[in-house]
Amino acid sequence: MDRYLISFLGRSPKRDGSYRTTVYQMPEGPSKPQAYFGYLLQERLQPDCMVILGTSGSMWDGLLEEMELNADIKAPLIESLLEAVDEQTVTQSMLDHVMEQVNAHSRCQYKLLLIPFARNQSEQLAMLNIVADAITEQAEVVLDITHSFRHLPMMAYAAMQYLQAIKPEVRVSQICYGEYNEDIKQGQFVDLSGLLHIQQWLNAATLANNTGDLTDIASLLNTSSIGPDLKKASFYMSVHRSDQARSPLKKVRQALQEESLDAAAALLKPVLLKNTDWVNESYIYQRQSAQAKHAITRKDYLRTSIYAFEAYLTRKVRESGAYPGQENNYAIRKDTQKTLDGDKVFRKTAEGSAYILLRDLRNALAHGGAGTQADVQQLLNDQNKLEDKLNYMLKTLLT
């Protein structure tokens, strides 16, 4: 897997014909004076490729001045860019020529890319595509946001999120910033990688809120005190064994309320509590009913129909009084369903009609077809009607 360093190149004023240099306090100690922070990172990280993003007026000549090249190669390249940098008219063809010369004499391969100023949505989208096109399908990426317009670090961060979305095997491992302290005229290396972790937590929270899937949260909290129980529960939930998930989830909820948690667990606490509140219901059918109602708020119609149907059968077994404590017994549930299916008087009632429709709808959704019943086919062709009817069935069968 190739390692990439992505860095921005800004525009700085010259003093006495040169760009200002800064000594940066790096993790290993003070750096040598440098005008371009990206080169300090390159020396430190030794990337296979360095992607440098700049505008038509960025200090491309200053970039070359600090590059480790023979003077007879460097000087003509700088001369070719001086006027264009001053007039802010650097073109990609100019940079392509520089790349060709530089890469022939460098272990680290450079990609010098012209980007728009990203002042509107069109330019912002163009920048995302430029960054994405510069990185291979499998890569480790370090991002440097030191030298750029103030709004570009936000765009760079968005570009990293976009990059990982369209190229899942790309791993952004670090975000770096060279902070300059005007009071002491020195810089400081700042590691902003916490932003990556926060984004992972937010992505996991979004997945949980949108699907009820706790797998990513469990993975992120794997080493925390609640990790093992959450992992076990998320597996049970993924195979629709919610009653087996209840015990570990109760332990998770108790820990969330009582323990001092690390940053990730504390941030995700509201999401976990919201998506697991059904475990506090006393009876099985109430817990299944709560899960059905959670599912429909997420527009997860398959899980809504599955949980609602199971909740109704559980309720009927319990209400019969004939099988206390055996609501989950497979044979008893099948007999109960068979009785309901064959009761012609019951099927003519509002409750019976709702039950038959829910049964047929669940079967159609579970098997991925439209079903043979005309009423089911109509519902599966109209989202609004489907959602309205499911809400009606939840109210009729589970209230």
C-alpha positions as CSV (number, residue, x, y, z in Angstrom):
1,M,0.0,0.0,0.0
2,D,1.5,3.3,-1.1
3,R,1.8,6.2,1.4
4,Y,0.6,9.6,0.2
5,L,1.2,13.0,1.8
6,I,-1.3,15.6,0.6
7,S,-0.3,19.2,1.3
8,F,-1.6,22.6,0.4
9,L,0.5,25.4,-1.0
10,G,-0.5,28.9,-0.1
11,R,0.5,32.3,-1.3
12,S,3.0,34.2,0.9
13,P,4.7,37.6,0.4
14,K,8.4,37.7,-0.2
15,R,10.8,39.7,2.0
16,D,14.1,40.7,0.4
17,G,13.3,38.3,-2.5
18,S,12.7,35.3,-0.3
19,Y,9.8,33.6,1.5
20,R,9.8,33.7,5.3
21,T,11.2,30.6,7.0
22,T,10.0,29.2,10.4
23,V,11.5,26.8,12.9
24,Y,8.8,24.3,14.0
25,Q,8.8,22.4,17.2
26,M,8.3,18.8,15.9
27,P,7.7,15.7,18.1
28,E,11.4,14.9,17.7
29,G,12.6,18.4,18.4
30,P,13.1,21.8,16.7
31,S,13.2,21.7,12.9
32,K,15.5,23.5,10.6
33,P,14.2,26.8,9.3
34,Q,11.6,26.0,6.5
35,A,9.2,28.1,4.4
36,Y,7.1,25.2,3.5
37,F,5.9,22.9,6.4
38,G,5.1,20.1,4.0
39,Y,8.7,19.4,3.4
40,L,9.3,18.8,7.2
41,L,6.4,16.2,7.0
42,Q,7.9,14.6,3.9
43,E,11.3,14.2,5.7
44,R,9.5,12.7,8.7
45,L,7.1,10.4,6.9
46,Q,9.0,9.4,3.8
47,P,5.9,9.1,1.6
48,D,5.9,7.3,-1.8
49,C,4.1,10.2,-3.3
50,M,3.5,13.8,-2.3
51,V,0.4,15.6,-3.7
52,I,0.8,19.3,-3.5
53,L,-2.4,21.4,-4.2
54,G,-2.2,25.0,-5.0
55,T,-3.9,27.8,-6.9
56,S,-2.7,29.8,-9.8
57,G,-1.0,32.3,-7.4
58,S,0.5,29.9,-4.9
59,M,4.2,30.0,-4.1
60,W,5.3,27.4,-6.6
61,D,8.6,29.1,-7.0
62,G,9.2,28.9,-3.3
63,L,8.3,25.2,-3.3
64,L,11.1,24.6,-5.8
65,E,13.6,26.8,-3.9
66,E,13.5,24.4,-0.9
67,M,13.3,21.2,-3.0
68,E,16.4,19.1,-2.8
69,L,17.5,19.3,-6.5
70,N,20.7,20.2,-8.3
71,A,21.0,23.9,-9.0
72,D,21.3,23.3,-12.7
73,I,17.9,21.6,-12.7
74,K,16.2,23.8,-10.1
75,A,17.1,27.3,-11.4
76,P,15.5,27.0,-14.8
77,L,12.3,25.6,-13.3
78,I,12.1,28.4,-10.8
79,E,12.7,31.0,-13.6
80,S,9.9,29.4,-15.6
81,L,7.4,30.1,-12.8
82,L,8.5,33.5,-11.3
83,E,6.4,35.8,-13.6
84,A,3.3,33.5,-13.5
85,V,3.4,33.3,-9.7
86,D,3.6,37.1,-9.4
87,E,0.8,37.5,-11.9
88,Q,-1.2,34.6,-10.4
89,T,-1.4,32.9,-13.8
90,V,0.3,29.5,-13.2
91,T,-1.3,26.8,-15.3
92,Q,-1.4,23.0,-15.0
93,S,0.7,22.6,-18.1
94,M,3.5,24.6,-16.4
95,L,3.2,22.4,-13.3
96,D,3.2,19.2,-15.5
97,H,6.5,20.4,-17.0
98,V,8.0,20.9,-13.5
99,M,6.7,17.5,-12.3
100,E,8.3,15.7,-15.2
101,Q,11.7,17.3,-14.4
102,V,11.5,16.9,-10.7
103,N,10.2,13.3,-10.6
104,A,13.1,12.1,-12.8
105,H,15.5,13.0,-10.0
106,S,13.4,12.3,-6.9
107,R,12.6,9.1,-4.9
108,C,9.4,10.6,-3.7
109,Q,7.1,11.2,-6.7
110,Y,5.4,14.6,-6.8
111,K,1.9,15.5,-8.1
112,L,1.7,19.2,-8.4
113,L,-2.0,20.0,-9.0
114,L,-3.8,23.2,-9.7
115,I,-7.0,23.6,-7.7
116,P,-9.8,26.2,-8.0
117,F,-10.3,28.7,-5.1
118,A,-13.3,26.6,-3.9
119,R,-15.4,29.7,-3.5
120,N,-18.6,28.2,-4.7
121,Q,-20.2,24.7,-4.9
122,S,-19.0,24.0,-8.4
123,E,-15.4,24.8,-7.5
124,Q,-15.7,22.8,-4.3
125,L,-16.9,19.7,-6.1
126,A,-14.1,20.1,-8.7
127,M,-11.6,20.1,-5.8
128,L,-13.0,16.9,-4.4
129,N,-12.6,15.2,-7.7
130,I,-9.0,16.5,-8.2
131,V,-8.0,15.0,-4.8
132,A,-9.8,11.7,-5.4
133,D,-8.2,11.3,-8.8
134,A,-4.8,11.8,-7.4
135,I,-5.0,8.9,-4.9
136,T,-4.9,5.2,-5.9
137,E,-7.6,2.7,-4.8
138,Q,-5.4,1.4,-2.0
139,A,-3.4,4.0,-0.1
140,E,-2.5,5.4,3.3
141,V,-2.9,9.2,3.4
142,V,-1.6,11.9,5.6
143,L,-3.1,15.3,5.2
144,D,-1.3,18.6,5.8
145,I,-3.5,21.7,6.0
146,T,-1.0,24.3,7.0
147,H,-0.5,26.5,3.9
148,S,-3.9,27.4,2.4
149,F,-6.7,29.9,2.4
150,R,-8.6,29.7,5.7
151,H,-11.6,28.0,4.1
152,L,-9.6,25.3,2.4
153,P,-8.9,23.1,5.5
154,M,-12.6,22.6,5.7
155,M,-12.7,21.5,2.1
156,A,-9.6,19.3,2.6
157,Y,-11.4,17.5,5.5
158,A,-14.5,17.1,3.3
159,A,-12.2,15.7,0.6
160,M,-10.8,13.1,2.9
161,Q,-14.4,12.0,3.8
162,Y,-15.3,11.8,0.2
163,L,-12.1,9.9,-0.7
164,Q,-12.8,7.2,1.9
165,A,-16.4,6.9,0.8
166,I,-15.6,6.3,-2.9
167,K,-12.4,4.4,-2.2
168,P,-13.1,2.3,0.9
169,E,-9.6,0.8,1.0
170,V,-8.0,4.2,1.4
171,R,-7.0,4.9,5.0
172,V,-6.5,8.5,6.2
173,S,-4.2,8.0,9.1
174,Q,-3.3,11.6,10.2
175,I,-4.1,15.2,9.7
176,C,-1.3,17.7,10.5
177,Y,-1.0,21.4,10.9
178,G,2.0,23.7,11.4
179,E,0.7,26.3,13.8
180,Y,2.7,29.6,13.8
181,N,3.0,31.6,17.0
182,E,3.5,35.3,16.1
183,D,4.6,36.2,19.6
184,I,7.7,33.9,19.6
185,K,8.1,33.8,15.8
186,Q,8.1,30.0,15.9
187,G,5.8,27.1,14.8
188,Q,4.4,24.1,16.4
189,F,3.5,20.7,15.0
190,V,-0.2,20.0,15.7
191,D,-1.8,16.6,15.3
192,L,-5.5,17.0,14.3
193,S,-6.1,13.2,13.9
194,G,-8.8,13.4,16.6
195,L,-11.0,14.8,13.8
196,L,-10.8,11.4,12.0
197,H,-11.8,9.6,15.2
198,I,-14.7,11.9,15.8
199,Q,-15.9,11.4,12.2
200,Q,-15.8,7.6,12.7
201,W,-17.9,8.0,15.8
202,L,-20.4,10.2,14.0
203,N,-20.6,7.8,11.1
204,A,-21.3,4.9,13.5
205,A,-24.0,7.0,15.2
206,T,-25.6,7.8,11.9
207,L,-25.7,4.2,10.9
208,A,-27.3,3.2,14.3
209,N,-29.9,6.0,14.0
210,N,-30.7,5.1,10.4
211,T,-30.7,1.4,10.5
212,G,-30.6,0.3,14.2
213,D,-27.3,-1.5,13.5
214,L,-24.9,-1.2,16.4
215,T,-22.0,-3.1,14.8
216,D,-19.8,-0.1,14.0
217,I,-20.3,1.4,17.5
218,A,-19.4,-2.0,19.0
219,S,-16.3,-2.1,16.9
220,L,-15.2,1.4,17.9
221,L,-15.8,0.6,21.6
222,N,-14.3,-2.8,21.4
223,T,-11.6,-2.0,24.0
224,S,-13.9,-0.1,26.4
225,S,-15.6,-1.7,29.4
226,I,-18.9,-2.0,27.4
227,G,-17.2,-3.3,24.2
228,P,-17.6,-7.1,24.8
229,D,-21.3,-6.8,25.8
230,L,-22.1,-4.4,23.0
231,K,-20.4,-6.7,20.4
232,K,-22.3,-9.7,21.6
233,A,-25.6,-7.8,21.6
234,S,-25.0,-6.3,18.1
235,F,-24.5,-9.8,16.7
236,Y,-27.7,-11.1,18.3
237,M,-29.6,-8.1,16.8
238,S,-28.1,-8.7,13.4
239,V,-29.7,-12.2,13.4
240,H,-33.0,-11.1,14.9
241,R,-32.4,-12.7,18.3
242,S,-33.4,-9.6,20.2
243,D,-34.3,-11.4,23.4
244,Q,-30.7,-12.8,23.6
245,A,-29.4,-9.3,23.0
246,R,-31.4,-7.9,26.0
247,S,-29.1,-9.1,28.8
248,P,-25.9,-7.7,27.4
249,L,-27.6,-4.5,26.4
250,K,-29.0,-4.0,29.9
251,K,-25.3,-4.3,31.1
252,V,-24.3,-1.7,28.5
253,R,-27.1,0.7,29.6
254,Q,-26.2,0.3,33.2
255,A,-22.5,1.1,32.5
256,L,-23.5,4.1,30.4
257,Q,-25.4,5.5,33.4
258,E,-22.9,4.6,36.2
259,E,-19.4,4.6,34.8
260,S,-16.9,7.3,33.8
261,L,-16.6,6.5,30.1
262,D,-13.9,7.4,27.6
263,A,-14.5,10.0,24.9
264,A,-16.0,7.8,22.3
265,A,-18.4,6.0,24.6
266,A,-19.4,9.4,26.2
267,L,-20.1,10.9,22.7
268,L,-22.1,7.9,21.6
269,K,-24.0,7.5,24.9
270,P,-27.2,9.3,23.7
271,V,-27.3,7.2,20.5
272,L,-26.9,3.9,22.4
273,L,-29.5,4.8,25.0
274,K,-32.0,5.9,22.3
275,N,-31.6,2.8,20.2
276,T,-31.7,0.3,23.1
277,D,-34.5,1.7,25.3
278,W,-36.8,-1.2,24.3
279,V,-34.8,-3.5,26.6
280,N,-36.6,-1.9,29.6
281,E,-40.0,-3.2,28.5
282,S,-41.3,-5.9,30.9
283,Y,-42.8,-8.3,28.4
284,I,-41.4,-9.9,25.2
285,Y,-44.3,-8.6,23.0
286,Q,-43.7,-5.1,24.3
287,R,-40.1,-5.2,23.4
288,Q,-40.8,-6.6,20.0
289,S,-43.5,-3.9,19.6
290,A,-41.0,-1.2,20.6
291,Q,-38.5,-2.4,18.0
292,A,-41.2,-2.4,15.3
293,K,-42.0,1.2,16.2
294,H,-38.3,2.1,16.1
295,A,-38.0,0.5,12.7
296,I,-40.8,2.4,11.1
297,T,-39.3,5.7,12.3
298,R,-36.2,4.7,10.3
299,K,-38.4,3.7,7.3
300,D,-37.1,0.2,7.7
301,Y,-40.3,-1.5,6.5
302,L,-38.9,-5.0,6.5
303,R,-37.9,-4.9,10.2
304,T,-41.2,-3.1,11.0
305,S,-43.2,-6.0,9.5
306,I,-41.1,-8.7,11.0
307,Y,-41.0,-7.3,14.6
308,A,-44.7,-6.3,14.4
309,F,-45.8,-9.8,13.3
310,E,-43.7,-11.5,15.9
311,A,-44.9,-9.1,18.6
312,Y,-48.5,-9.8,17.7
313,L,-48.0,-13.6,17.9
314,T,-46.2,-13.2,21.2
315,R,-49.1,-11.1,22.5
316,K,-51.7,-13.7,21.4
317,V,-49.8,-16.6,23.0
318,R,-49.5,-14.6,26.3
319,E,-53.2,-13.5,26.3
320,S,-54.3,-17.1,25.9
321,G,-53.0,-17.9,29.4
322,A,-52.4,-21.5,28.4
323,Y,-48.6,-21.3,28.0
324,P,-47.2,-19.0,30.7
325,G,-43.5,-18.3,30.1
326,Q,-43.5,-20.0,26.8
327,E,-44.2,-17.1,24.4
328,N,-41.1,-17.9,22.4
329,N,-41.8,-21.6,22.0
330,Y,-41.7,-22.3,18.3
331,A,-44.3,-25.1,18.2
332,I,-46.8,-23.1,20.3
333,R,-46.3,-20.0,18.1
334,K,-46.9,-22.0,14.9
335,D,-50.1,-23.5,16.4
336,T,-51.3,-20.0,17.4
337,Q,-50.6,-18.7,13.9
338,K,-52.4,-21.7,12.4
339,T,-55.4,-21.0,14.6
340,L,-55.5,-17.4,13.6
341,D,-55.1,-18.2,9.9
342,G,-58.0,-20.6,10.0
343,D,-60.5,-18.6,12.0
344,K,-62.9,-17.2,9.4
345,V,-64.9,-15.2,12.0
346,F,-61.7,-13.5,13.3
347,R,-60.5,-12.7,9.7
348,K,-63.6,-10.6,9.2
349,T,-62.9,-8.3,12.1
350,A,-60.7,-5.2,11.9
351,E,-58.0,-6.9,14.0
352,G,-58.1,-10.1,11.9
353,S,-58.0,-8.2,8.6
354,A,-55.0,-6.2,9.9
355,Y,-53.3,-9.4,11.0
356,I,-53.7,-11.2,7.6
357,L,-52.4,-8.1,5.7
358,L,-49.4,-7.9,8.0
359,R,-48.7,-11.6,7.6
360,D,-48.8,-11.3,3.8
361,L,-46.8,-8.1,3.7
362,R,-44.1,-9.6,6.0
363,N,-43.9,-12.6,3.7
364,A,-43.6,-10.5,0.6
365,L,-40.9,-8.3,2.1
366,A,-38.9,-11.2,3.6
367,H,-38.9,-13.0,0.3
368,G,-38.1,-10.0,-1.8
369,G,-41.2,-10.2,-4.0
370,A,-44.4,-8.3,-4.4
371,G,-46.6,-11.1,-3.2
372,T,-49.7,-12.5,-5.0
373,Q,-52.2,-10.4,-3.0
374,A,-53.5,-7.3,-4.8
375,D,-53.6,-5.3,-1.6
376,V,-49.9,-6.1,-0.8
377,Q,-48.9,-5.3,-4.4
378,Q,-50.5,-1.9,-4.1
379,L,-48.8,-1.1,-0.9
380,L,-45.4,-2.1,-2.3
381,N,-45.9,0.3,-5.2
382,D,-46.6,3.4,-3.0
383,Q,-44.4,4.3,0.0
384,N,-46.9,6.7,1.6
385,K,-49.7,4.1,1.5
386,L,-47.3,1.4,2.8
387,E,-46.2,3.6,5.7
388,D,-49.8,4.7,6.6
389,K,-51.0,1.1,6.5
390,L,-48.1,-0.1,8.7
391,N,-48.8,2.6,11.2
392,Y,-52.5,1.5,11.2
393,M,-51.5,-2.1,11.8
394,L,-49.2,-1.2,14.6
395,K,-52.0,0.7,16.3
396,T,-54.6,-2.0,15.6
397,L,-52.5,-5.0,16.6
398,L,-50.1,-3.8,19.2
399,T,-51.8,-1.1,21.2
